[in-house]
Amino acid sequence: MNITMIGAGYVGLVSGACLADFGHRVTCVDLDQSKIDALHAGKMPIYEPGLAELVSANVAAGRLHFSIDLAAGARDAEAIFIAVGTPSRRGDGHADLTYVYQAARDIAAIATRPLVIVTKSTVPVGTGDEVERIFREDAPGVDVQVVSNPEFLREGAAIGDFKRPDRIVIGSEDPRAQGVMREIYRPLYLNQSPILFTGRRTAELTKYAANAFLATKITFINEIADLCEAVGADVKDVARGIGLDNRIGPKFLNAGPGYGGSCFPKDTLALLKTADDNASPMRIVEAVVAVNDSRKRAMGRKILQTLGDEPRGKRVGLLGLTFKPDTDDMRDAPSLAIVQSLLDAGVEVRAYDPEGIEAARALMPDVEYCDSAYAVADGAHAVALITEWNAFRALDLKALGERMTEKRLIDLRNVYDPTEVRRLGFDYVGVGRD
């Protein structure tokens, strides 16, 4: 099938490359000439494990193409996916749908034959209705069906999530559109991946509901971690104890410095705005957003407390900056608030991240960036593990400690065994544990 993907960012590029790998002919269209030039040169605009190899293989096979020209890129398309950004709108938290609606208008300007328009971007309830209205006004007489097909990709595991999904949600009640979507996802259907057909508004809300629920699990276990510290319990054992209950499950129950990234922060805000606009308040989600925002600064204070009464002038090394491992994404990363808390207290901050330094440098220019995990420890009064990259899971703590002025490890991801770390002469501080 001929497919056009509008947007060659995270969702568009991963989705386009995976669809091409299924055997479809895919053209990714993006207005950013530099991005398209880089892709033609084999350079990825994002870091995602396995993506460069997947793109290269499908370009070589002639199934994946890149273009800045929508008319040329969509000439033979049977389905056009909209996979553009929907960031939080400044001032009110609503999802900014400027790029989605502009993409719809651009498609409508060239539409001459039956099309299925698939919204892959995360959009509030009712967005598909507005996209449909645009086509009725700008492309009258053309048979265009608008479908909602939300993505459920985790950064760092996106290719696996696309190829082996828990479910595929398709919002359309039109038989022709459903048939096109079945054909697009036929390789996954043969692998028995569940395909759920719903109404379009239901599909749009499903994405937000899923992200809000996962954000709630993270925030819940973080509050349990605080209680564990107060009463002398161990949050890792608590999480395991409740996670073994099939009704709860073990995922998203790792206590830490709070959630960040490109999805949970903006999607919870957008959901709250939708709820507010429809006079249907969501007080649980309101609390999740507030608690998560305050937690990030609280983790900065947690580090400061280990430095004594006068932290000013002391040095802290940070291991990891991105909001999670296996990505270079710094959007709403907990490290941003943590670093600001340290800098506000007059602490000198050194940091290392395997993939995120370039993006972090633009956001945190007052940090000294290092070229290895061990370099951050030079002269440090404490080292804090912020992001649980695999490269940080088996550090030579003896060698790390030998480079430090004072041996303190603040483990905000509970990666290390407190007993073992203390045996090596460190003061150890975890999250929700002794």
C-alpha positions as CSV (number, residue, x, y, z in Angstrom):
1,M,0.0,0.0,0.0
2,N,1.2,3.6,-0.7
3,I,1.3,5.6,2.5
4,T,2.4,9.2,3.2
5,M,3.5,10.2,6.7
6,I,3.3,13.9,7.4
7,G,6.0,14.7,10.0
8,A,9.4,13.0,10.2
9,G,9.8,13.5,14.0
10,Y,9.7,10.9,16.6
11,V,6.3,9.4,15.9
12,G,6.3,9.9,12.2
13,L,9.8,8.6,11.5
14,V,9.4,5.5,13.7
15,S,5.9,4.7,12.3
16,G,7.0,5.3,8.7
17,A,10.1,3.1,9.0
18,C,8.1,0.3,10.7
19,L,5.3,0.4,8.1
20,A,7.9,0.3,5.3
21,D,9.5,-2.7,7.0
22,F,6.1,-4.4,6.8
23,G,6.3,-4.0,3.0
24,H,4.3,-0.8,2.4
25,R,5.7,2.0,0.3
26,V,6.1,5.0,2.6
27,T,7.1,8.6,2.0
28,C,7.8,10.8,5.0
29,V,7.1,14.5,4.3
30,D,8.5,17.2,6.5
31,L,8.8,21.0,6.0
32,D,12.2,21.1,7.7
33,Q,14.6,20.9,4.8
34,S,17.6,20.3,7.1
35,K,15.9,17.3,8.6
36,I,15.1,15.8,5.2
37,D,18.6,16.5,4.0
38,A,20.0,14.7,7.1
39,L,17.7,11.7,6.5
40,H,18.8,11.5,2.9
41,A,22.4,11.4,4.3
42,G,21.5,8.6,6.7
43,K,21.5,10.8,9.8
44,M,18.7,10.5,12.3
45,P,17.1,13.6,13.9
46,I,16.5,11.6,17.2
47,Y,18.2,8.9,19.1
48,E,16.2,5.7,19.2
49,P,17.8,2.2,19.5
50,G,17.7,0.4,16.1
51,L,16.1,3.3,14.2
52,A,19.1,4.2,12.0
53,E,19.5,0.6,10.9
54,L,15.8,0.2,10.2
55,V,15.7,3.4,8.1
56,S,18.8,2.5,6.2
57,A,17.5,-1.0,5.3
58,N,14.2,0.2,4.0
59,V,15.7,3.1,2.1
60,A,18.0,0.7,0.4
61,A,15.0,-1.6,-0.4
62,G,13.2,1.3,-2.0
63,R,10.3,1.2,0.4
64,L,11.1,4.4,2.4
65,H,11.5,7.9,1.0
66,F,11.8,11.4,2.3
67,S,10.5,14.6,0.8
68,I,9.7,18.2,1.6
69,D,7.1,18.3,-1.3
70,L,3.7,17.1,0.0
71,A,2.1,17.1,-3.5
72,A,4.9,14.8,-4.8
73,G,5.1,12.7,-1.7
74,A,1.3,12.1,-1.5
75,R,0.7,11.7,-5.3
76,D,-0.1,7.9,-5.1
77,A,-1.1,7.7,-1.4
78,E,-4.0,5.6,-0.3
79,A,-3.7,6.7,3.3
80,I,-2.1,9.8,4.7
81,F,-1.0,9.9,8.3
82,I,-0.7,13.1,10.2
83,A,2.1,12.8,12.8
84,V,3.0,16.3,13.7
85,G,3.7,17.8,17.1
86,T,0.9,18.8,19.5
87,P,2.8,20.7,22.2
88,S,1.2,22.3,25.2
89,R,-0.1,25.7,24.2
90,R,1.6,28.6,26.1
91,G,-0.5,30.1,28.8
92,D,-3.3,27.6,29.2
93,G,-2.0,24.0,28.7
94,H,-4.3,23.1,25.9
95,A,-2.8,21.0,23.1
96,D,-1.6,23.3,20.3
97,L,-3.2,21.9,17.2
98,T,-1.8,24.4,14.8
99,Y,0.3,21.9,12.9
100,V,-2.4,19.3,12.7
101,Y,-4.9,21.7,11.2
102,Q,-2.3,23.1,8.8
103,A,-1.4,19.6,7.7
104,A,-5.1,19.0,7.0
105,R,-5.4,22.1,5.0
106,D,-2.3,21.3,3.0
107,I,-3.7,17.8,2.2
108,A,-7.1,19.3,1.3
109,A,-5.4,21.6,-1.2
110,I,-4.1,18.7,-3.3
111,A,-6.8,16.1,-2.7
112,T,-8.6,14.9,-5.8
113,R,-9.5,11.3,-5.2
114,P,-10.7,9.1,-2.3
115,L,-8.3,9.2,0.8
116,V,-8.1,8.0,4.3
117,I,-6.6,10.6,6.6
118,V,-5.2,9.0,9.8
119,T,-4.5,11.2,12.8
120,K,-1.4,9.6,14.5
121,S,-0.6,12.7,16.6
122,T,-2.0,12.8,20.2
123,V,-5.0,15.1,19.9
124,P,-7.9,16.1,22.2
125,V,-11.4,14.7,21.7
126,G,-13.1,16.3,18.8
127,T,-10.0,17.1,16.8
128,G,-11.0,14.6,14.1
129,D,-14.4,16.4,13.8
130,E,-12.5,19.6,13.0
131,V,-10.2,17.9,10.5
132,E,-13.2,16.5,8.8
133,R,-14.8,19.9,8.6
134,I,-11.7,21.3,7.0
135,F,-11.9,18.7,4.3
136,R,-15.6,19.4,3.7
137,E,-14.9,23.1,3.2
138,D,-11.5,22.9,1.4
139,A,-12.0,19.7,-0.6
140,P,-15.8,19.5,-1.3
141,G,-16.8,16.5,-3.3
142,V,-13.7,14.5,-2.4
143,D,-14.4,11.2,-0.5
144,V,-12.1,11.7,2.6
145,Q,-12.5,9.6,5.7
146,V,-10.8,10.8,8.9
147,V,-9.5,8.1,11.3
148,S,-8.0,8.4,14.7
149,N,-5.1,5.9,15.3
150,P,-3.3,7.0,18.4
151,E,0.3,5.8,19.0
152,F,1.4,4.0,22.1
153,L,5.2,4.2,21.6
154,R,7.7,4.3,24.5
155,E,10.8,6.3,23.8
156,G,13.7,3.9,23.9
157,A,11.5,0.9,22.9
158,A,9.5,2.4,20.1
159,I,10.3,-0.1,17.3
160,G,9.4,-3.0,19.4
161,D,6.2,-1.3,20.6
162,F,5.2,-0.6,17.0
163,K,5.9,-4.1,15.8
164,R,4.6,-6.0,18.8
165,P,1.9,-3.8,20.2
166,D,-0.4,-4.5,23.1
167,R,-3.2,-3.2,21.0
168,I,-4.0,-1.1,17.9
169,V,-6.8,1.4,18.4
170,I,-8.6,2.6,15.3
171,G,-11.3,5.2,15.6
172,S,-13.6,5.0,12.6
173,E,-17.1,3.6,11.9
174,D,-16.7,3.9,8.1
175,P,-16.4,0.5,6.4
176,R,-14.0,1.7,3.7
177,A,-11.7,3.4,6.2
178,Q,-11.8,0.3,8.4
179,G,-10.8,-1.8,5.4
180,V,-7.8,0.4,4.6
181,M,-6.7,0.3,8.2
182,R,-7.0,-3.5,8.3
183,E,-4.8,-3.7,5.2
184,I,-2.2,-1.4,6.7
185,Y,-2.0,-3.4,9.9
186,R,-2.5,-6.8,8.3
187,P,1.1,-8.0,9.2
188,L,0.3,-7.3,12.9
189,Y,-3.1,-8.9,12.7
190,L,-1.5,-12.1,11.4
191,N,0.6,-11.9,14.5
192,Q,-2.6,-11.7,16.5
193,S,-2.1,-8.2,17.8
194,P,-5.5,-7.1,19.1
195,I,-7.2,-4.5,16.8
196,L,-9.9,-2.4,18.6
197,F,-12.3,-0.5,16.3
198,T,-14.1,2.3,18.1
199,G,-15.7,5.6,17.4
200,R,-13.3,8.4,16.6
201,R,-13.8,10.4,19.7
202,T,-13.4,7.2,21.8
203,A,-10.0,6.5,20.2
204,E,-8.9,10.1,20.8
205,L,-9.8,9.9,24.5
206,T,-8.2,6.4,24.9
207,K,-4.7,7.8,24.3
208,Y,-5.1,10.5,27.0
209,A,-6.7,8.1,29.4
210,A,-3.9,5.6,29.0
211,N,-1.1,8.2,29.6
212,A,-3.0,9.7,32.6
213,F,-3.4,6.3,34.2
214,L,0.3,5.5,33.8
215,A,1.3,8.9,35.1
216,T,-0.9,8.2,38.1
217,K,0.8,4.9,38.8
218,I,4.2,6.6,38.8
219,T,3.0,9.4,41.1
220,F,1.3,7.0,43.4
221,I,4.4,4.9,44.0
222,N,6.5,8.1,44.5
223,E,4.1,9.1,47.3
224,I,4.3,5.6,48.8
225,A,8.1,6.0,48.7
226,D,7.9,9.2,50.8
227,L,5.8,7.3,53.3
228,C,8.3,4.4,53.3
229,E,11.0,6.8,54.3
230,A,8.8,8.2,57.1
231,V,7.9,4.8,58.6
232,G,11.0,2.7,57.8
233,A,9.7,0.5,55.0
234,D,11.2,-0.4,51.6
235,V,9.4,0.9,48.6
236,K,11.0,-1.7,46.3
237,D,9.5,-4.5,48.3
238,V,6.2,-2.7,48.5
239,A,6.1,-2.2,44.8
240,R,6.9,-5.9,44.2
241,G,4.2,-6.9,46.7
242,I,1.5,-4.9,45.0
243,G,2.8,-5.5,41.5
244,L,2.4,-9.2,41.8
245,D,-1.3,-8.6,42.0
246,N,-2.5,-9.2,38.4
247,R,-5.1,-6.4,38.8
248,I,-2.2,-3.9,39.4
249,G,0.8,-5.3,37.5
250,P,4.5,-4.5,38.1
251,K,5.1,-1.8,35.4
252,F,5.4,1.9,36.2
253,L,5.9,1.1,39.9
254,N,9.6,2.2,40.1
255,A,9.9,5.1,42.6
256,G,12.1,7.9,41.4
257,P,12.3,11.7,40.7
258,G,9.0,12.0,38.8
259,Y,7.9,11.6,35.2
260,G,8.9,13.8,32.3
261,G,9.2,13.4,28.6
262,S,7.2,14.4,25.5
263,C,3.9,12.7,26.5
264,F,2.9,12.5,30.1
265,P,3.4,16.2,31.1
266,K,1.6,17.7,28.1
267,D,-1.1,14.9,27.8
268,T,-2.2,15.2,31.5
269,L,-2.5,18.9,31.1
270,A,-4.4,18.6,27.8
271,L,-6.8,16.1,29.4
272,L,-7.4,18.4,32.3
273,K,-8.3,21.2,29.9
274,T,-10.7,18.9,28.0
275,A,-12.3,18.0,31.3
276,D,-12.6,21.6,32.3
277,D,-14.1,22.6,29.0
278,N,-16.7,19.9,29.4
279,A,-17.5,20.7,33.1
280,S,-16.2,17.2,34.1
281,P,-13.4,17.8,36.5
282,M,-10.7,15.2,37.0
283,R,-9.4,15.8,40.5
284,I,-7.2,12.7,40.6
285,V,-5.3,13.8,37.5
286,E,-5.1,17.4,38.9
287,A,-3.4,16.0,42.0
288,V,-1.0,13.8,39.8
289,V,0.2,16.9,37.9
290,A,0.7,19.0,41.0
291,V,2.5,16.2,43.0
292,N,4.8,15.4,40.1
293,D,5.7,19.0,39.5
294,S,6.7,19.5,43.2
295,R,8.5,16.2,43.3
296,K,11.2,17.2,40.9
297,R,12.3,20.2,43.1
298,A,12.0,17.9,46.1
299,M,14.6,15.6,44.6
300,G,16.9,18.6,44.3
301,R,16.4,19.3,48.0
302,K,17.1,15.7,48.8
303,I,20.5,16.0,47.2
304,L,21.2,19.3,49.0
305,Q,20.3,17.8,52.4
306,T,23.2,15.3,52.0
307,L,25.7,18.2,51.6
308,G,25.2,19.6,55.1
309,D,24.2,23.0,56.4
310,E,26.2,24.9,53.9
311,P,26.1,23.4,50.4
312,R,27.3,26.6,48.6
313,G,30.6,26.0,46.8
314,K,30.3,22.2,46.9
315,R,30.4,20.0,43.8
316,V,27.8,17.5,42.8
317,G,28.1,15.1,39.9
318,L,25.0,13.9,38.1
319,L,24.7,10.6,36.2
320,G,22.1,10.9,33.5
321,L,20.0,13.9,32.4
322,T,17.4,12.6,29.9
323,F,13.9,11.9,31.3
324,K,14.5,8.2,30.8
325,P,17.3,5.9,29.3
326,D,17.7,5.1,25.7
327,T,16.6,8.5,24.4
328,D,18.2,11.9,24.0
329,D,14.9,13.6,25.0
330,M,15.2,16.3,27.6
331,R,11.6,17.6,27.5
332,D,10.3,18.0,31.1
333,A,13.2,15.8,32.4
334,P,13.4,15.8,36.2
335,S,17.0,16.8,35.8
336,L,16.0,20.3,34.7
337,A,14.4,21.1,38.1
338,I,17.0,19.2,40.0
339,V,19.8,21.1,38.5
340,Q,18.1,24.4,39.0
341,S,17.6,23.6,42.7
342,L,21.3,22.9,43.0
343,L,22.4,25.9,41.1
344,D,20.1,28.1,43.2
345,A,21.9,26.9,46.3
346,G,25.3,27.8,44.9
347,V,26.3,24.2,44.1
348,E,28.7,23.5,41.3
349,V,27.2,20.9,39.0
350,R,29.0,18.4,36.7
351,A,27.0,15.9,34.6
352,Y,27.3,13.1,32.1
353,D,24.6,11.5,29.9
354,P,25.3,8.9,27.2
355,E,23.1,10.6,24.6
356,G,21.5,13.8,26.1
357,I,24.4,16.2,26.6
358,E,23.9,18.1,23.3
359,A,20.2,18.8,24.1
360,A,20.9,19.4,27.8
361,R,23.7,22.0,27.0
362,A,21.2,24.3,25.4
363,L,18.8,24.1,28.4
364,M,21.4,24.1,31.2
365,P,24.4,26.2,30.1
366,D,25.7,26.6,33.6
367,V,26.5,22.9,34.0
368,E,29.9,21.5,33.4
369,Y,29.5,18.5,31.0
370,C,31.9,15.5,31.3
371,D,32.8,12.8,28.9
372,S,32.3,9.8,31.2
373,A,30.5,8.7,34.3
374,Y,33.7,8.7,36.3
375,A,34.7,12.2,35.3
376,V,31.7,13.7,37.1
377,A,33.1,12.3,40.4
378,D,36.3,14.3,40.2
379,G,36.3,16.4,43.4
380,A,32.6,15.8,44.0
381,H,31.1,16.0,47.4
382,A,28.2,13.8,46.2
383,V,27.2,11.9,43.0
384,A,23.5,11.5,42.2
385,L,22.1,8.9,39.8
386,I,19.3,10.6,37.9
387,T,18.6,8.4,34.9
388,E,19.0,4.7,35.0
389,W,21.0,4.1,31.8
390,N,22.4,0.6,31.6
391,A,25.9,2.1,31.6
392,F,25.3,3.3,35.2
393,R,24.0,0.0,36.6
394,A,27.4,-1.7,37.2
395,L,29.8,1.2,37.9
396,D,33.1,0.5,39.6
397,L,32.1,2.3,42.8
398,K,35.5,1.9,44.3
399,A,37.1,3.7,41.4
400,L,34.3,6.3,41.5
401,G,34.8,6.9,45.2
402,E,38.6,7.4,44.8
403,R,37.9,10.4,42.6
404,M,35.5,12.1,45.1
405,T,36.2,14.6,47.8
406,E,33.4,13.0,49.9
407,K,31.8,9.6,49.2
408,R,28.1,10.2,48.9
409,L,25.8,8.4,46.4
410,I,22.2,9.6,46.0
411,D,20.5,6.9,44.0
412,L,17.2,8.4,42.7
413,R,16.4,5.3,40.8
414,N,17.2,2.7,43.5
415,V,19.7,0.9,41.2
416,Y,22.2,-0.1,43.8
417,D,22.2,-2.3,46.9
418,P,22.5,0.1,49.9
419,T,24.4,-2.5,51.9
420,E,27.0,-3.0,49.2
421,V,27.4,0.7,48.6
422,R,27.9,1.4,52.3
423,R,30.4,-1.5,52.6
424,L,32.5,0.5,50.2
425,G,32.5,3.5,52.5
426,F,29.8,5.6,50.9
427,D,27.0,7.4,52.5
428,Y,24.0,6.1,50.5
429,V,20.6,7.7,50.0
430,G,17.9,6.0,48.0
431,V,14.2,6.8,47.3
432,G,11.8,5.2,49.7
433,R,14.3,2.9,51.4
434,D,16.8,2.9,54.3
